[in-house]
């Protein structure tokens, strides 16, 4: 038998067979057909006239026709599988699962592809995505999965987070991030537009981590001698540039109703030219008509002052929904229409976008069919997306979910479940109509049955580590800046309850119901229009609880180990369900998580000064520690336990000036 690649390489001439022999060796065995050489047939063929090169083909045997037709059909099907729409994670088709396939490595053996016809499958991602300790099972017990927090150490270049602008100046902006983190946006050196004409206070928008750095800074000891203790200063630099946010996005992935980051390039007579920085989209190929702005808007002149009062009023109640239009302003636009693909000269080549009202934009849910059909990947997932998720697993501190046809996996930790464990669960079992409730994992009694499928908003994506996080907090779901319903800064709260202990880091304390400011108390009916989560009485009570977080450094007054509190002492004092006698609110600036920062150390709780606002002229402060002696004869002192420092000049230390040597030092 002679193995031939196909009939086009074969000629009935023996010389031609020898000449084309080198072509046979280079082809894979799967593409070869079998032809049996028969000497009698060859002799009879030699008597006949040879076919000219490129002439008519020799008629095939019936078995050969059947064999070739089956192989051609197999080739077509293989080409169809190879050209089928591919994306990062998916499921094997039924044909692929039946046919064994040789793996070329560990990565290809674990990779799965999705069936374009079906929107469901199994994900190649681990349970809960990246940053989740997988469940373990032993002979004696089973441990559920554990969701690791998106901490500073996990932030890397390219990580996308949902943030809310807390403060804006001409050269910088402060952004509140998930897990009580804070990031900074600095003005681009190449841009002439100040940041207070680019962003607005209270604006929800996705941001990209540019770099996360930390450095050790040594502080002087209280006695003024020695090097003192070293503190870690951490800085998270962010960017809102469309070129970074739309990285990996192309025109083939864009569709109507999709949200995309853009910057206003110029304001024209009938609308604005928008820069999307998407591959294949020119600088003048996107336009926002004024009639496509569904909210009130105001055009700012380019020659207006940088510190115009118009931008400073963005966080006021009357201008909260006002849209400012000026060069350099950044928004997340919605694609209204795409260019037609007609070859006619009259066909449009402009992408039309619109700015929807916040209420409508917050309710837009990502369609899994569009996400798969347009070949989106994990790199095109953007924080701020509202997605239907399915609960796969009850973790020790949250939920592990799958979404978009079960192609991707993510997690929701306890801080973003939308509520915290109510007190006295055993006594309220009858009111909740439940036979048993586990205080450690109360969410198992909520996210069951029909509530295993819920709408959640994406708040964090890291394509490198596959970390994907969602939130169920009401103000994040509605993308509306929440009025502060936490106690004011400086308030002393009694009888708080520990609901979560982060070993070596801090503890989360549930504030009593009478301490929180009931601003949204009458909005439960509005929030429960869809009759989903808040229809569950347990979840409804859990959603009313407000919390404060105490860091281990502000939890207990301790003199040993350079003032650091031992972890064993902290874990014993702040065990779950322990009642803390007093705490003091230090900050309510965590706008995204809506969790206050507090202190329980007696030196801070009883301190007369927490910030510079608490300083009063004429007030007498006693037992003030001296930090250092200054060279001009003055001294540096500390007021309170929060690091507020003051200087006593030499002329104000004594009633009379010192004579001779300064022995008072």
C-alpha positions as CSV (number, residue, x, y, z in Angstrom):
1,X,0.0,0.0,0.0
2,X,1.1,3.5,-0.8
3,X,-0.1,6.4,1.3
4,X,-1.1,9.5,-0.7
5,X,-2.1,12.9,0.6
6,X,-4.8,13.4,-2.0
7,X,-5.5,12.7,-5.7
8,X,-4.2,16.1,-6.8
9,X,-0.7,15.0,-5.9
10,X,-1.0,11.6,-7.7
11,X,-0.4,11.0,-11.3
12,X,-0.5,7.6,-13.1
13,X,3.0,8.1,-14.2
14,X,5.6,6.4,-12.1
15,X,8.1,9.2,-12.7
16,X,5.5,11.7,-11.3
17,X,5.0,9.5,-8.3
18,X,8.8,9.6,-7.6
19,X,9.0,13.3,-8.2
20,X,6.2,14.1,-5.7
21,X,7.4,11.6,-3.1
22,X,8.8,14.4,-0.9
23,X,5.4,15.9,-0.6
24,X,4.0,12.8,1.2
25,X,6.4,12.9,4.1
26,X,5.5,16.5,5.1
27,X,1.7,15.8,5.6
28,X,0.1,14.4,8.8
29,X,-1.0,10.8,8.7
30,X,-4.7,11.9,9.4
31,X,-4.8,13.5,6.0
32,X,-3.5,10.5,4.0
33,X,-5.7,8.2,1.9
34,X,-4.9,4.6,1.1
35,X,-4.5,3.3,-2.4
36,X,-3.5,-0.3,-3.2
37,X,-1.1,-0.8,-6.0
38,X,-2.1,-3.6,-8.4
39,X,0.5,-4.6,-11.0
40,X,-2.2,-6.0,-13.4
41,X,-4.2,-2.8,-13.3
42,X,-0.9,-0.8,-13.9
43,X,-0.1,-2.9,-17.0
44,X,-3.6,-2.4,-18.4
45,X,-3.4,1.3,-17.7
46,X,0.0,1.6,-19.5
47,X,-1.7,0.3,-22.6
48,X,-4.3,3.1,-22.5
49,X,-3.4,6.7,-23.2
50,X,-2.2,8.7,-20.2
51,X,-4.3,11.6,-19.0
52,X,-2.8,15.0,-19.6
53,X,-1.7,17.0,-16.6
54,X,-4.7,18.9,-15.2
55,X,-7.1,16.9,-17.3
56,X,-10.1,14.8,-16.4
57,X,-10.0,12.8,-13.3
58,X,-10.0,9.0,-13.1
59,X,-13.4,7.6,-12.0
60,X,-13.3,6.4,-8.5
61,X,-14.3,3.1,-7.0
62,X,-17.5,3.0,-5.0
63,X,-15.7,2.2,-1.8
64,X,-13.2,5.0,-2.5
65,X,-16.0,7.5,-3.1
66,X,-17.7,6.5,0.2
67,X,-14.4,6.7,2.1
68,X,-13.4,10.1,0.7
69,X,-16.9,11.6,1.3
70,X,-16.8,10.6,4.9
71,X,-13.3,12.0,5.3
72,X,-14.2,15.3,3.6
73,X,-17.2,15.6,5.9
74,X,-14.9,15.0,8.8
75,X,-12.5,17.7,7.6
76,X,-15.4,20.2,7.2
77,X,-16.6,19.4,10.8
78,X,-13.1,19.8,12.1
79,X,-12.7,23.1,10.3
80,X,-16.1,24.2,11.7
81,X,-14.9,23.4,15.2
82,X,-11.7,25.3,14.7
83,X,-13.4,28.4,13.4
84,X,-16.2,28.4,16.0
85,X,-16.4,31.3,18.3
86,X,-13.8,31.0,21.0
87,X,-13.4,32.8,24.3
88,X,-11.4,32.3,27.4
89,X,-13.5,29.9,29.4
90,X,-16.4,27.7,28.3
91,X,-17.6,24.1,28.0
92,X,-16.9,21.2,25.7
93,X,-19.5,20.3,23.1
94,X,-21.1,16.9,23.1
95,X,-19.1,15.8,20.1
96,X,-15.8,16.8,21.7
97,X,-16.6,15.0,24.9
98,X,-17.3,11.7,23.0
99,X,-14.1,11.9,20.9
100,X,-10.8,11.6,22.8
101,X,-8.3,14.4,21.9
102,X,-4.6,14.3,22.4
103,X,-3.4,17.0,24.8
104,X,-0.3,19.0,24.0
105,X,0.2,20.2,27.5
106,X,-1.4,20.8,30.8
107,X,-2.9,24.1,29.7
108,X,-4.7,22.6,26.7
109,X,-5.9,19.6,28.5
110,X,-7.8,21.7,31.0
111,X,-9.1,24.2,28.6
112,X,-12.8,24.0,27.6
113,X,-14.7,25.6,24.8
114,X,-18.3,26.7,24.9
115,X,-21.0,25.6,22.6
116,X,-22.2,28.6,20.6
117,X,-25.7,27.3,20.7
118,X,-26.1,26.9,24.4
119,X,-25.5,29.6,27.0
120,X,-24.7,27.2,29.9
121,X,-21.8,25.1,30.8
122,X,-19.1,24.5,33.4
123,X,-16.3,26.9,34.1
124,X,-12.6,26.2,34.0
125,X,-12.1,28.6,36.8
126,X,-11.8,27.3,40.4
127,X,-14.7,27.6,42.7
128,X,-15.3,31.3,43.5
129,X,-12.6,32.4,41.1
130,X,-9.2,33.6,42.2
131,X,-8.3,34.5,45.8
132,X,-10.5,31.8,47.3
133,X,-9.3,28.9,49.5
134,X,-11.0,25.8,48.1
135,X,-13.2,23.7,50.4
136,X,-11.4,20.7,52.1
137,X,-12.9,17.5,53.3
138,X,-11.4,15.1,55.8
139,X,-12.6,11.9,57.5
140,X,-13.9,13.9,60.4
141,X,-15.2,17.2,59.0
142,X,-15.8,19.3,56.0
143,X,-14.5,22.9,55.6
144,X,-16.3,25.2,53.2
145,X,-14.4,27.6,51.0
146,X,-12.9,30.8,52.4
147,X,-13.0,34.1,50.4
148,X,-9.8,36.2,50.8
149,X,-10.3,39.9,50.9
150,X,-9.1,42.1,48.1
151,X,-6.4,43.6,50.2
152,X,-3.6,46.0,49.3
153,X,-1.2,43.0,48.8
154,X,-3.5,41.6,46.1
155,X,-3.7,44.8,44.0
156,X,-1.5,44.7,40.9
157,X,-1.1,46.7,37.8
158,X,-4.2,46.3,35.6
159,X,-6.7,45.4,38.4
160,X,-10.0,47.0,37.8
161,X,-12.1,48.3,40.7
162,X,-15.4,50.1,41.2
163,X,-14.9,53.4,43.0
164,X,-16.7,56.5,44.1
165,X,-15.1,59.9,43.9
166,X,-14.8,61.3,47.4
167,X,-12.7,64.5,46.8
168,X,-11.6,66.3,43.7
169,X,-9.0,69.1,43.3
170,X,-7.2,70.5,40.3
171,X,-4.3,68.2,40.5
172,X,-5.6,65.1,42.3
173,X,-8.7,63.1,43.2
174,X,-9.4,60.8,46.1
175,X,-11.5,57.6,45.4
176,X,-13.1,55.3,47.9
177,X,-12.5,51.6,46.9
178,X,-13.8,48.2,48.1
179,X,-12.5,46.7,51.4
180,X,-12.1,50.1,52.9
181,X,-9.2,51.1,50.6
182,X,-8.5,54.5,49.3
183,X,-6.9,55.4,46.0
184,X,-5.6,58.5,44.3
185,X,-5.8,59.8,40.8
186,X,-3.3,62.4,39.7
187,X,-3.5,64.8,36.8
188,X,-1.9,63.7,33.6
189,X,1.2,65.7,32.9
190,X,0.2,65.9,29.2
191,X,-3.3,67.2,29.9
192,X,-4.2,70.8,30.3
193,X,-7.6,70.1,31.9
194,X,-7.7,70.1,35.7
195,X,-9.2,67.1,37.4
196,X,-12.1,69.0,38.9
197,X,-13.3,69.5,35.3
198,X,-12.9,65.7,34.6
199,X,-14.6,64.1,37.6
200,X,-17.3,65.0,40.0
201,X,-17.7,64.2,43.7
202,X,-20.0,61.3,44.3
203,X,-19.5,59.8,40.8
204,X,-19.4,56.0,40.6
205,X,-17.0,54.8,37.9
206,X,-14.6,51.9,37.3
207,X,-10.9,52.7,37.8
208,X,-7.7,50.8,36.9
209,X,-4.8,50.3,39.3
210,X,-1.6,51.9,37.8
211,X,0.7,50.9,40.7
212,X,0.4,50.0,44.4
213,X,3.5,51.0,46.4
214,X,4.5,50.9,50.1
215,X,7.4,52.5,51.9
216,X,8.6,52.4,55.5
217,X,8.6,55.7,57.3
218,X,10.3,56.0,60.7
219,X,8.6,58.2,63.4
220,X,10.2,59.7,66.4
221,X,9.6,58.4,69.8
222,X,7.5,60.3,72.3
223,X,10.6,61.2,74.3
224,X,12.2,62.8,71.3
225,X,15.2,60.4,71.5
226,X,15.8,57.3,69.4
227,X,14.5,56.4,66.0
228,X,11.0,55.4,67.2
229,X,8.8,53.0,65.4
230,X,8.5,52.5,61.6
231,X,5.1,52.8,59.8
232,X,4.2,51.6,56.4
233,X,2.8,54.2,54.1
234,X,0.8,52.7,51.3
235,X,-0.3,54.5,48.1
236,X,-2.7,53.2,45.4
237,X,-2.4,55.1,42.2
238,X,-5.4,54.9,39.9
239,X,-6.4,55.9,36.4
240,X,-9.7,56.6,34.6
241,X,-8.2,56.8,31.2
242,X,-10.3,55.2,28.4
243,X,-7.1,53.7,26.9
244,X,-6.6,51.6,30.0
245,X,-10.2,50.9,30.8
246,X,-11.0,49.8,27.2
247,X,-7.8,47.8,26.8
248,X,-8.6,44.5,25.0
249,X,-11.8,45.9,23.5
250,X,-12.2,46.0,19.7
251,X,-14.9,47.1,17.4
252,X,-16.0,43.5,16.8
253,X,-16.9,43.2,20.5
254,X,-19.1,46.3,20.6
255,X,-22.8,46.1,20.4
256,X,-25.8,48.3,21.1
257,X,-26.6,48.7,24.8
258,X,-23.0,48.1,25.8
259,X,-21.4,50.5,28.3
260,X,-18.0,51.9,27.3
261,X,-15.6,54.5,28.8
262,X,-15.1,57.7,26.9
263,X,-13.7,61.2,27.1
264,X,-15.2,64.3,25.6
265,X,-12.9,65.5,23.0
266,X,-14.8,68.7,22.1
267,X,-18.2,70.2,22.5
268,X,-19.8,71.1,19.1
269,X,-23.1,72.8,18.1
270,X,-25.2,69.7,18.1
271,X,-23.3,67.4,20.5
272,X,-19.9,66.2,21.7
273,X,-17.1,64.3,19.9
274,X,-16.1,61.4,22.1
275,X,-12.7,59.6,22.3
276,X,-13.1,55.9,23.1
277,X,-9.5,54.7,22.5
278,X,-10.9,51.4,21.2
279,X,-8.9,49.5,18.5
280,X,-10.4,50.3,15.1
281,X,-12.3,53.4,16.2
282,X,-10.9,56.7,15.0
283,X,-10.8,59.9,17.1
284,X,-13.7,61.4,15.3
285,X,-15.8,58.3,15.0
286,X,-17.9,58.6,18.1
287,X,-20.6,61.3,18.7
288,X,-23.0,62.2,21.5
289,X,-26.0,64.1,20.4
290,X,-27.6,66.5,22.9
291,X,-30.9,64.8,22.5
292,X,-29.3,61.5,23.6
293,X,-28.5,63.0,27.0
294,X,-31.4,61.8,29.1
295,X,-30.7,64.0,32.2
296,X,-30.2,67.7,32.7
297,X,-26.9,68.9,31.5
298,X,-24.8,72.1,31.5
299,X,-22.1,73.1,29.1
300,X,-19.0,74.6,30.7
301,X,-17.0,77.1,28.8
302,X,-13.3,76.3,28.2
303,X,-12.1,79.6,29.4
304,X,-13.8,79.2,32.8
305,X,-11.7,79.2,35.9
306,X,-10.3,75.9,37.1
307,X,-11.8,76.4,40.6
308,X,-15.3,77.3,39.2
309,X,-18.0,76.9,41.8
310,X,-20.1,74.9,39.4
311,X,-17.9,71.8,39.9
312,X,-17.7,72.3,43.6
313,X,-21.4,71.9,43.9
314,X,-21.6,68.5,42.3
315,X,-22.2,66.8,45.6
316,X,-25.1,69.1,46.6
317,X,-28.6,67.8,46.5
318,X,-29.8,70.1,43.7
319,X,-26.9,69.4,41.3
320,X,-26.4,65.7,42.1
321,X,-27.9,64.5,38.8
322,X,-26.6,67.4,36.7
323,X,-24.3,66.4,33.8
324,X,-21.4,68.7,33.0
325,X,-20.2,68.9,29.4
326,X,-16.7,70.2,28.7
327,X,-13.5,69.1,27.1
328,X,-11.8,66.3,29.0
329,X,-14.8,65.2,31.0
330,X,-15.0,61.4,31.5
331,X,-18.2,59.4,31.5
332,X,-19.3,55.8,30.9
333,X,-21.4,56.0,27.8
334,X,-24.0,53.6,26.4
335,X,-23.7,52.6,22.7
336,X,-26.9,53.7,20.9
337,X,-26.1,52.6,17.4
338,X,-23.1,51.2,15.5
339,X,-21.9,52.0,11.9
340,X,-23.8,50.2,9.2
341,X,-21.7,47.7,7.3
342,X,-23.3,48.6,3.9
343,X,-21.0,49.4,1.0
344,X,-23.0,52.3,0.0
345,X,-21.4,55.7,0.2
346,X,-24.3,57.0,2.3
347,X,-23.7,54.5,5.0
348,X,-22.8,55.9,8.4
349,X,-19.3,55.4,9.9
350,X,-20.1,57.1,13.2
351,X,-20.7,55.4,16.5
352,X,-23.6,57.1,18.3
353,X,-23.6,57.0,22.1
354,X,-25.9,58.2,24.8
355,X,-25.9,59.2,28.5
356,X,-28.8,57.5,30.3
357,X,-30.3,58.4,33.6
358,X,-28.7,56.8,36.6
359,X,-31.8,54.8,37.5
360,X,-32.1,53.2,34.1
361,X,-28.3,52.7,33.7
362,X,-28.2,50.9,37.1
363,X,-30.9,48.4,36.1
364,X,-29.3,47.4,32.8
365,X,-28.3,43.7,33.1
366,X,-25.6,42.1,30.9
367,X,-27.0,39.6,28.4
368,X,-24.9,36.4,28.5
369,X,-25.8,35.7,24.9
370,X,-24.2,39.0,23.7
371,X,-21.2,38.5,25.9
372,X,-20.5,35.1,24.4
373,X,-21.5,36.0,20.8
374,X,-19.2,39.0,20.6
375,X,-16.2,37.0,21.9
376,X,-15.7,38.9,25.2
377,X,-13.2,37.6,27.7
378,X,-12.4,38.1,31.3
379,X,-10.3,41.1,30.2
380,X,-13.4,42.9,29.0
381,X,-15.3,42.4,32.2
382,X,-15.8,45.9,33.7
383,X,-16.6,46.8,37.3
384,X,-20.1,48.3,37.4
385,X,-21.7,45.6,35.3
386,X,-25.0,44.3,36.7
387,X,-25.0,40.5,36.2
388,X,-27.3,37.6,37.0
389,X,-25.3,35.2,39.2
390,X,-26.0,31.7,40.4
391,X,-25.0,30.6,44.0
392,X,-22.8,27.5,43.7
393,X,-21.4,27.2,47.2
394,X,-21.8,28.6,50.7
395,X,-18.4,29.8,51.8
396,X,-17.4,30.4,55.4
397,X,-17.5,34.2,54.8
398,X,-19.8,34.6,51.8
399,X,-21.0,33.1,48.6
400,X,-19.3,31.5,45.6
401,X,-21.2,32.2,42.4
402,X,-21.1,31.5,38.7
403,X,-22.3,33.8,35.9
404,X,-22.7,34.5,32.2
405,X,-23.7,31.0,31.3
406,X,-21.6,29.5,34.1
407,X,-18.5,30.4,32.1
408,X,-17.0,32.6,34.9
409,X,-16.9,32.2,38.6
410,X,-16.7,34.9,41.3
411,X,-17.4,35.5,45.0
412,X,-19.4,37.8,47.3
413,X,-17.8,38.3,50.8
414,X,-19.8,39.2,54.0
415,X,-19.0,42.9,53.7
416,X,-21.0,43.1,50.4
417,X,-23.8,40.7,51.1
418,X,-26.0,43.7,51.9
419,X,-26.5,42.8,55.6
420,X,-25.0,41.4,58.8
421,X,-26.1,38.8,61.2
422,X,-28.9,40.0,63.5
423,X,-28.8,39.5,67.2
424,X,-30.7,36.7,69.0
425,X,-31.2,34.5,66.0
426,X,-32.4,31.5,68.1
427,X,-35.2,33.6,69.6
428,X,-36.3,34.8,66.2
429,X,-36.5,31.5,64.4
430,X,-40.3,31.4,64.6
431,X,-40.6,34.9,63.3
432,X,-38.3,34.0,60.3
433,X,-40.3,30.7,59.8
434,X,-37.1,28.7,59.9
435,X,-36.4,25.5,61.8
436,X,-32.7,26.1,62.4
437,X,-30.3,29.0,61.8
438,X,-26.6,29.0,61.9
439,X,-25.3,32.4,63.2
440,X,-21.9,31.7,61.7
441,X,-23.3,31.3,58.2
442,X,-26.8,32.9,58.3
443,X,-26.8,33.6,54.6
444,X,-27.4,29.8,54.0
445,X,-31.0,30.4,55.2
446,X,-31.5,33.3,52.7
447,X,-29.9,32.4,49.4
448,X,-31.9,29.2,48.8
449,X,-34.6,28.2,46.3
450,X,-35.4,31.0,44.0
451,X,-32.9,33.3,45.7
452,X,-30.0,31.2,44.4
453,X,-30.2,33.3,41.3
454,X,-29.8,37.0,42.1
455,X,-28.6,40.3,40.4
456,X,-25.3,41.5,41.7
457,X,-22.9,44.3,40.6
458,X,-19.3,43.6,39.7
459,X,-16.9,45.6,41.8
460,X,-13.4,44.0,41.2
461,X,-11.7,42.1,38.4
462,X,-8.1,41.0,38.1
463,X,-7.5,39.1,34.8
464,X,-4.1,37.9,36.0
465,X,-5.2,36.2,39.2
466,X,-8.8,35.7,38.1
467,X,-10.1,37.5,41.2
468,X,-13.8,38.5,40.5
469,X,-15.9,40.1,43.3
470,X,-19.5,41.2,43.4
471,X,-21.6,43.4,45.8
472,X,-25.2,43.4,46.9
473,X,-25.1,46.7,48.9
474,X,-28.2,48.8,48.0
475,X,-26.3,52.0,47.1
476,X,-23.9,50.0,44.8
477,X,-26.8,48.3,43.1
478,X,-28.5,51.7,42.4
479,X,-25.2,53.5,41.7
480,X,-26.4,56.4,43.9
481,X,-24.2,58.1,46.4
482,X,-25.7,57.1,49.8
483,X,-26.4,59.9,52.3
484,X,-24.4,59.2,55.4
485,X,-26.5,57.0,57.8
486,X,-23.6,56.4,60.1
487,X,-23.0,58.2,63.4
488,X,-21.0,61.5,63.1
489,X,-17.3,61.5,63.6
490,X,-16.4,61.7,67.4
491,X,-19.6,60.0,68.5
492,X,-19.1,57.5,71.4
493,X,-21.3,54.3,70.9
494,X,-21.9,51.8,73.6
495,X,-22.6,48.1,73.5
496,X,-21.5,47.3,70.0
497,X,-21.4,43.6,69.1
498,X,-18.5,41.8,67.3
499,X,-19.8,40.2,64.1
500,X,-16.5,39.3,62.4
501,X,-12.9,38.8,63.5
502,X,-10.1,39.2,61.1
503,X,-7.2,37.6,62.9
504,X,-4.2,40.0,63.2
505,X,-6.0,42.8,61.3
506,X,-9.1,44.0,63.1
507,X,-12.7,43.3,63.9
508,X,-16.1,44.4,62.5
509,X,-18.6,45.7,65.1
510,X,-22.4,45.9,64.7
511,X,-23.7,49.2,66.0
512,X,-26.9,49.2,68.0
513,X,-30.0,50.1,66.0
514,X,-30.5,53.4,68.0
515,X,-27.0,54.7,67.1
516,X,-27.4,54.7,63.3
517,X,-29.1,57.7,61.6
518,X,-32.3,56.4,60.1
519,X,-32.3,58.3,56.8
520,X,-33.5,55.6,54.5
521,X,-36.0,54.0,56.9
522,X,-39.0,54.6,54.7
523,X,-37.5,53.3,51.6
524,X,-37.9,49.6,52.2
525,X,-41.0,49.5,50.1
526,X,-39.2,51.1,47.2
527,X,-36.2,48.8,47.5
528,X,-38.5,45.7,47.6
529,X,-40.4,46.4,44.4
530,X,-38.9,43.3,42.7
531,X,-39.9,41.2,45.7
532,X,-36.6,39.4,45.9
533,X,-34.1,39.7,48.7
534,X,-35.9,42.1,51.0
535,X,-39.0,39.8,50.9
536,X,-37.0,37.5,53.1
537,X,-37.5,38.6,56.7
538,X,-34.1,37.5,57.9
539,X,-32.3,39.4,55.1
540,X,-34.5,42.5,55.7
541,X,-33.4,42.6,59.4
542,X,-29.8,42.0,58.4
543,X,-29.8,44.9,55.9
544,X,-30.7,47.4,58.6
545,X,-27.5,46.7,60.6
546,X,-24.7,49.3,60.3
547,X,-21.1,48.4,61.2
548,X,-17.8,50.0,62.2
549,X,-14.4,48.5,61.8
550,X,-11.7,48.7,64.5
551,X,-8.1,48.1,63.5
552,X,-5.9,46.2,65.9
553,X,-3.6,49.2,66.4
554,X,-6.6,51.2,67.8
555,X,-8.3,48.4,69.7
556,X,-6.4,48.1,73.0
557,X,-3.9,50.3,74.9
558,X,-0.8,48.2,75.2
559,X,2.7,49.3,76.3
560,X,4.7,46.2,75.4
561,X,6.2,45.2,72.0
562,X,6.6,48.8,70.9
563,X,2.9,49.5,71.7
564,X,1.6,46.7,69.4
565,X,-1.3,44.6,70.7
566,X,-0.6,40.9,70.8
567,X,-2.7,38.9,68.4
568,X,-3.7,36.4,71.0
569,X,-5.0,39.2,73.3
570,X,-6.9,40.8,70.5
571,X,-8.5,37.5,69.4
572,X,-9.6,36.9,73.0
573,X,-11.0,40.4,73.6
574,X,-12.8,40.6,70.2
575,X,-14.3,37.1,69.8
576,X,-17.5,36.9,67.8
577,X,-20.7,38.0,69.6
578,X,-18.7,39.8,72.3
579,X,-20.2,43.1,73.5
580,X,-17.7,46.0,73.4
581,X,-18.6,48.6,76.1
582,X,-17.5,51.7,74.2
583,X,-16.2,52.7,70.8
584,X,-15.6,56.0,69.1
585,X,-16.3,56.9,65.5
586,X,-13.1,58.1,63.8
587,X,-14.2,58.3,60.1
588,X,-17.1,57.8,57.8
589,X,-15.1,58.2,54.6
590,X,-15.5,54.6,53.3
591,X,-18.3,55.6,50.9
592,X,-18.2,52.4,48.8
593,X,-18.4,49.9,51.7
594,X,-20.5,52.2,53.9
595,X,-18.6,51.1,57.0
596,X,-17.3,53.5,59.6
597,X,-13.8,53.4,61.1
598,X,-13.7,53.4,64.9
599,X,-11.4,52.9,67.9
600,X,-12.0,51.1,71.2
601,X,-8.7,52.0,73.0
602,X,-9.5,54.0,76.1
603,X,-6.9,56.6,75.3
604,X,-8.8,57.4,72.1
605,X,-12.3,57.0,73.4
606,X,-11.7,59.5,76.2
607,X,-9.5,61.9,74.1
608,X,-10.6,65.5,73.8
609,X,-9.1,65.9,70.4
610,X,-9.6,63.6,67.4
611,X,-9.0,66.0,64.5
612,X,-8.1,69.7,64.0
613,X,-11.9,70.5,64.0
614,X,-12.0,69.6,67.7
615,X,-9.4,72.2,68.6
616,X,-10.8,75.2,70.5
617,X,-8.9,78.4,71.2
618,X,-8.6,79.0,74.9
619,X,-9.2,75.3,75.8
620,X,-6.7,73.9,78.4
621,X,-5.2,70.5,77.7
622,X,-3.5,68.7,80.6
623,X,-1.0,65.9,80.7
624,X,0.1,66.6,77.2
625,X,3.1,64.3,76.1
626,X,6.2,66.1,74.7
627,X,7.5,64.5,71.5
628,X,10.7,66.5,70.8
629,X,12.7,69.6,71.8
630,X,13.1,72.0,69.0
631,X,16.3,73.9,68.2
632,X,14.8,77.3,68.7
633,X,13.9,76.6,72.3
634,X,10.3,75.4,71.7
635,X,8.8,71.9,72.1
636,X,6.7,69.6,70.0
637,X,3.6,68.1,71.8
638,X,0.8,65.7,70.9
639,X,-2.8,66.3,71.6
640,X,-5.1,63.3,71.9
641,X,-4.3,59.8,70.7
642,X,-4.8,60.4,66.9
643,X,-1.4,62.1,66.2
644,X,-2.5,65.7,66.3
645,X,0.7,67.6,66.9
646,X,1.3,71.2,68.2
647,X,4.2,73.5,68.8
648,X,4.9,75.5,71.9
649,X,7.3,78.3,71.0
650,X,10.0,79.4,73.4
651,X,8.3,82.7,74.1
652,X,5.2,80.8,75.4
653,X,6.8,78.2,77.7
654,X,7.5,80.5,80.7
655,X,6.1,83.8,81.8
656,X,9.6,85.2,82.0
657,X,12.4,84.7,79.5
658,X,15.1,82.3,80.6
659,X,18.6,83.7,81.5
660,X,21.9,82.1,80.7
661,X,21.8,78.4,79.8
662,X,18.4,77.0,78.9
663,X,18.2,74.7,81.9
664,X,14.5,74.2,81.4
665,X,15.2,71.8,78.6
